[in-house]
Amino acid sequence: MRSGDRPHIAIGSRLKGVEGVRTLGLKPNFHDYTHEERRLIREASIILYPTQNYAEFFSTMDKRIFPSLETHLYADEKIKQTTLFNLFDLPHPKTRFYYHRHHSLITHDFEYPFIGKIPRRSARGRGVFFIGDSAALAAYLARTPVAYIQEYLPHTRDLRVVLINYEPVLAYWRVKGSGDFRANLAQGGTIVFDDVPEEAVRIARDAAIKCRFDDVGLDLIHCGGRWHVIEANMKYGRKALQLKEIDPLRIIRRLLDQDQLGRQAAFSCIF
């Protein structure tokens, strides 16, 4: 442990029980923390899992945090992620957003079939809809005031790359289940570890570094002879990591010991 005998400080509960980390828990009012806890927060060299509630404040104070501010700000925000991908000219499917008064433009811009997504607070494939005709489009539009429309990329599997501190620790295929257009494990997809392309992992790492996503699962699809970055998942599943006996907490503990967490440092791939 660095900085004398002071523990590393965490706000969120992800690292609860990890040796050398003192988890204070999320308290909505800063003065709900004790005087000693407030001192520890102010003096900490890094704040772990600060939660979105505090990530912006700590960043304003020039406090090093993990995960990064961007990892918090873009979590569960598909519209913001797409805009960021486009700003960096990352390979991303054709995607447009439509407010209610512009819904009539959707079928001018896209040919059936295409994908509709709930743009915020949707996960595990539950907010993703295959839109093959006008009836399916009407049903989707009834679910959300803002339409997030994306071109449909035919595929039988997608690739998830998990990165911690900007470096890939695991990559695996998610193969579609029978009768579903989604490869999410929660929707019947299965995990396959074989033949992961290095090119895709490089693309994912490049995207993570540019977007400053340092604790993330990036999903990619190969279609039309090229890779497409689909979206970033800050609450990525743990099943594949468990199957490979990879413990993210052990990785984080090691990076803390090396004083590398929250920095774009070299870290060996372990998959």
C-alpha positions as CSV (number, residue, x, y, z in Angstrom):
1,M,0.0,0.0,0.0
2,R,1.3,3.4,-0.9
3,S,1.1,6.7,1.0
4,G,2.2,5.3,4.3
5,D,-0.4,3.1,6.0
6,R,-3.4,5.0,4.6
7,P,-5.9,2.7,2.8
8,H,-7.1,3.3,-0.7
9,I,-10.5,4.9,-0.6
10,A,-13.6,3.6,-2.5
11,I,-17.1,5.1,-2.5
12,G,-19.0,2.4,-4.4
13,S,-19.2,-1.1,-3.1
14,R,-17.4,-2.9,-6.0
15,L,-14.2,-3.3,-4.0
16,K,-15.7,-4.0,-0.6
17,G,-13.7,-6.6,1.2
18,V,-10.5,-6.1,-0.9
19,E,-7.4,-5.8,1.3
20,G,-6.1,-2.3,1.6
21,V,-9.3,-0.6,0.3
22,R,-11.6,1.2,2.7
23,T,-15.1,1.4,1.2
24,L,-17.0,4.4,2.6
25,G,-20.3,3.8,0.7
26,L,-22.4,6.3,-1.2
27,K,-23.8,9.1,0.9
28,P,-25.7,11.7,-1.0
29,N,-24.7,14.6,1.2
30,F,-20.9,15.0,1.5
31,H,-21.3,16.1,5.1
32,D,-23.0,12.8,5.9
33,Y,-19.4,11.4,6.0
34,T,-17.6,11.8,9.3
35,H,-14.9,14.3,9.7
36,E,-12.3,11.6,9.4
37,E,-13.9,10.1,6.2
38,R,-14.0,13.6,4.6
39,R,-10.3,14.0,5.4
40,L,-9.5,10.6,3.9
41,I,-11.4,11.6,0.7
42,R,-9.6,14.9,0.4
43,E,-6.2,13.4,1.0
44,A,-6.6,10.2,-1.1
45,S,-4.3,9.9,-4.1
46,I,-7.0,8.1,-6.0
47,I,-10.8,7.5,-5.3
48,L,-12.0,4.1,-6.5
49,Y,-15.5,3.6,-7.9
50,P,-16.6,7.2,-7.0
51,T,-20.1,6.6,-8.4
52,Q,-21.5,9.1,-10.9
53,N,-22.8,11.2,-8.0
54,Y,-19.2,12.1,-7.1
55,A,-17.1,11.5,-10.2
56,E,-17.6,15.0,-11.6
57,F,-16.8,16.7,-8.3
58,F,-13.6,14.7,-7.8
59,S,-12.5,15.4,-11.4
60,T,-13.1,19.1,-10.8
61,M,-10.7,18.8,-7.8
62,D,-8.1,17.1,-10.1
63,K,-8.5,14.0,-8.0
64,R,-7.5,10.8,-9.8
65,I,-10.4,8.4,-10.0
66,F,-11.1,5.0,-11.3
67,P,-13.2,4.3,-13.3
68,S,-12.7,7.5,-15.3
69,L,-15.2,10.4,-15.4
70,E,-16.1,9.4,-19.0
71,T,-16.8,5.8,-18.0
72,H,-19.4,7.2,-15.6
73,L,-20.8,9.9,-17.9
74,Y,-21.4,7.6,-20.9
75,A,-22.7,4.6,-19.0
76,D,-26.2,3.6,-20.3
77,E,-26.2,6.5,-22.7
78,K,-26.4,5.2,-26.2
79,I,-27.0,8.5,-27.9
80,K,-23.9,10.1,-26.2
81,Q,-21.8,7.0,-27.0
82,T,-22.8,7.2,-30.7
83,T,-22.0,10.9,-30.9
84,L,-18.6,10.2,-29.3
85,F,-17.8,7.3,-31.6
86,N,-18.7,9.5,-34.6
87,L,-16.6,12.4,-33.3
88,F,-13.6,10.1,-33.2
89,D,-14.5,8.6,-36.5
90,L,-14.6,5.1,-35.0
91,P,-16.2,2.4,-37.1
92,H,-19.9,2.4,-36.0
93,P,-23.1,1.4,-37.8
94,K,-25.2,4.1,-39.4
95,T,-27.2,5.5,-36.5
96,R,-29.6,8.4,-36.1
97,F,-31.8,9.8,-33.4
98,Y,-35.3,11.2,-33.8
99,Y,-37.5,13.2,-31.6
100,H,-41.3,12.8,-31.9
101,R,-41.8,15.4,-34.5
102,H,-39.2,13.8,-36.7
103,H,-40.4,10.2,-36.5
104,S,-41.8,10.4,-40.1
105,L,-38.2,10.7,-41.4
106,I,-37.1,7.3,-40.1
107,T,-38.2,5.3,-43.1
108,H,-36.7,8.0,-45.4
109,D,-33.3,7.4,-43.9
110,F,-33.5,3.7,-43.3
111,E,-34.8,0.7,-45.2
112,Y,-36.4,-2.2,-43.4
113,P,-35.1,-4.1,-41.5
114,F,-33.3,-2.0,-39.0
115,I,-32.7,-1.9,-35.2
116,G,-34.5,0.3,-32.7
117,K,-33.0,0.8,-29.2
118,I,-34.2,2.4,-26.0
119,P,-31.5,5.0,-25.8
120,R,-31.1,5.2,-22.0
121,R,-31.1,2.8,-19.0
122,S,-31.5,-0.4,-21.1
123,A,-29.3,-3.4,-20.8
124,R,-28.9,-7.2,-21.4
125,G,-30.6,-6.8,-24.8
126,R,-34.0,-6.0,-23.3
127,G,-34.1,-2.5,-25.0
128,V,-33.1,-3.7,-28.5
129,F,-35.8,-4.3,-31.1
130,F,-35.7,-5.8,-34.6
131,I,-37.9,-3.6,-36.8
132,G,-38.9,-5.4,-40.0
133,D,-42.1,-3.5,-41.0
134,S,-44.3,-0.5,-40.1
135,A,-46.2,-2.3,-37.4
136,A,-42.9,-3.2,-35.6
137,L,-41.8,0.4,-35.9
138,A,-45.1,1.8,-34.5
139,A,-44.8,-0.6,-31.5
140,Y,-41.2,0.5,-30.9
141,L,-42.0,4.2,-31.1
142,A,-44.8,3.7,-28.6
143,R,-42.1,2.7,-26.1
144,T,-39.8,5.7,-26.2
145,P,-40.1,9.5,-26.9
146,V,-36.7,9.5,-28.5
147,A,-36.0,6.9,-31.3
148,Y,-32.5,5.5,-31.6
149,I,-32.4,3.9,-35.0
150,Q,-29.4,1.8,-36.2
151,E,-28.8,0.0,-39.4
152,Y,-29.1,-3.8,-39.1
153,L,-25.8,-5.7,-39.5
154,P,-26.5,-9.3,-40.3
155,H,-24.5,-11.5,-38.0
156,T,-24.6,-14.8,-36.1
157,R,-22.3,-13.6,-33.3
158,D,-20.7,-10.5,-31.8
159,L,-17.5,-10.0,-29.9
160,R,-17.2,-8.6,-26.4
161,V,-13.8,-7.2,-25.3
162,V,-13.4,-6.4,-21.6
163,L,-10.9,-3.8,-20.8
164,I,-9.6,-2.7,-17.4
165,N,-7.3,0.4,-17.2
166,Y,-7.6,0.6,-21.0
167,E,-6.1,-2.8,-21.6
168,P,-7.9,-6.0,-22.7
169,V,-8.2,-8.7,-20.1
170,L,-10.6,-11.0,-22.0
171,A,-12.4,-11.2,-25.3
172,Y,-15.0,-13.7,-26.3
173,W,-17.7,-14.4,-28.9
174,R,-21.4,-14.2,-27.9
175,V,-23.2,-16.5,-30.3
176,K,-26.9,-16.0,-31.0
177,G,-29.4,-18.4,-29.5
178,S,-32.0,-20.1,-31.6
179,G,-34.7,-17.8,-32.9
180,D,-33.3,-14.5,-31.5
181,F,-31.5,-11.7,-33.4
182,R,-29.6,-10.7,-30.3
183,A,-26.4,-12.4,-29.0
184,N,-26.8,-11.2,-25.4
185,L,-26.3,-14.0,-22.8
186,A,-29.5,-12.9,-21.1
187,Q,-31.4,-13.5,-24.4
188,G,-30.0,-17.1,-24.9
189,G,-26.6,-16.3,-26.4
190,T,-23.6,-18.6,-25.6
191,I,-20.0,-17.9,-24.9
192,V,-17.2,-19.0,-27.2
193,F,-13.5,-18.2,-26.5
194,D,-11.9,-19.7,-29.7
195,D,-10.4,-17.7,-32.6
196,V,-10.7,-14.2,-31.3
197,P,-9.2,-11.8,-34.0
198,E,-6.4,-9.6,-32.8
199,E,-7.6,-6.9,-35.2
200,A,-10.9,-6.6,-33.3
201,V,-9.1,-6.4,-29.9
202,R,-6.9,-3.7,-31.2
203,I,-9.9,-1.7,-32.5
204,A,-11.6,-2.1,-29.1
205,R,-8.5,-0.9,-27.2
206,D,-8.1,2.1,-29.5
207,A,-11.8,3.0,-29.0
208,A,-11.4,2.6,-25.2
209,I,-8.4,4.9,-25.1
210,K,-9.9,7.5,-27.3
211,C,-13.2,7.6,-25.4
212,R,-11.4,7.3,-22.0
213,F,-13.4,4.2,-21.0
214,D,-11.1,2.4,-18.6
215,D,-13.5,-0.2,-17.1
216,V,-15.7,-1.4,-20.0
217,G,-17.0,-4.2,-22.1
218,L,-17.0,-3.1,-25.8
219,D,-19.2,-4.9,-28.2
220,L,-18.2,-5.3,-31.9
221,I,-19.7,-6.9,-34.9
222,H,-18.0,-8.0,-38.1
223,C,-20.1,-7.3,-41.2
224,G,-19.4,-6.3,-44.7
225,G,-15.7,-7.0,-44.4
226,R,-15.1,-4.7,-41.5
227,W,-15.5,-4.4,-37.7
228,H,-18.0,-2.1,-36.2
229,V,-18.0,-0.8,-32.6
230,I,-21.6,-1.2,-31.4
231,E,-21.7,0.1,-27.9
232,A,-19.9,0.3,-24.5
233,N,-21.1,-1.6,-21.5
234,M,-19.9,-0.3,-18.2
235,K,-21.9,-3.0,-16.3
236,Y,-20.5,-5.9,-18.3
237,G,-21.3,-9.4,-17.2
238,R,-19.0,-11.6,-15.1
239,K,-19.9,-15.0,-16.4
240,A,-17.2,-15.2,-19.1
241,L,-14.6,-13.9,-16.6
242,Q,-15.6,-16.5,-14.1
243,L,-15.3,-19.3,-16.7
244,K,-11.8,-18.2,-17.4
245,E,-11.1,-17.8,-13.7
246,I,-10.2,-14.1,-14.2
247,D,-10.9,-12.0,-11.1
248,P,-11.2,-8.3,-12.0
249,L,-10.7,-7.4,-8.3
250,R,-7.3,-9.1,-8.4
251,I,-6.4,-7.1,-11.5
252,I,-7.4,-3.9,-9.8
253,R,-5.5,-4.8,-6.7
254,R,-2.4,-5.4,-8.7
255,L,-2.7,-2.1,-10.6
256,L,-3.2,-0.3,-7.3
257,D,0.0,-1.9,-5.9
258,Q,1.8,-0.7,-9.1
259,D,0.3,2.8,-8.8
260,Q,-1.0,2.3,-12.4
261,L,-4.7,2.4,-11.9
262,G,-6.4,5.3,-13.6
263,R,-3.4,5.8,-15.9
264,Q,-3.0,4.7,-19.5
265,A,-0.2,2.3,-18.7
266,A,1.0,-0.8,-20.3
267,F,-0.6,-4.0,-19.0
268,S,-0.2,-7.4,-20.4
269,C,-3.2,-9.2,-21.9
270,I,-4.1,-12.3,-20.0
271,F,-6.5,-14.1,-22.2
